[in-house]
Amino acid sequence: MCYLMSNSNARSALRPERPLLVAAVLLTALVTAWLFVPTMVGHIAAMNVGSVDVTTSGATVTDGGQHLTTTLTIHNPTRRDIVFYSGLIHVYDGETQLTDGTTTPFGETTVPAKETVTLQVEIGLDPDRTARAKRAIRSDSATFSGNLRGRIGEKGIHVSVNTGGSER
């Protein structure tokens, strides 16, 4: 047996009796998707911030022993840009902290999605440990530990910096 749709049923499916209601439902669905997708992508990127990789290279003592300057290479594998604005990075020689423990300031730096950026930072040294910092750098025994502070969209994040030895 074959059932055919009458012309009146086909016409009502193509031209609903309440076009305003249909339009309102479609508009609500579109606005919801428009708001939800970027929020969800940002949330997923923030959840995956642990996959951001930070390495250090080229450490030197500068400013007459006041700072240790190093280059951070930051790889962002997420789907959203990350903006970094400061850090708290410590340098150690064995168990001895060589830095002064203060915030590591730098200009706001954007690491685009799926890209890598290098950033030179100056970390304050403990004035009593300048000679030891120079020796640690020459012998390649200096290790870095701490985090970078930033944001993905409006969500604040912290990215670990642990290089050259065991995590602290």
ABEGO torsion letter per residue (X at the ends): XBBBBBAAAAAAAABBABAAAAAAAAAAAAAAAAAAAAAAAAAAAAAAAAABBBBBBGBBBBGGGABBBBBBBBBBABABBBBBABBBBBBBBEABBABAGBBBBBBBBBBBBGBBBBBBBBBBBBAAAAAAAAAAAAAGABBBBEBBBBBBEABBBBBBBBBGEBBX
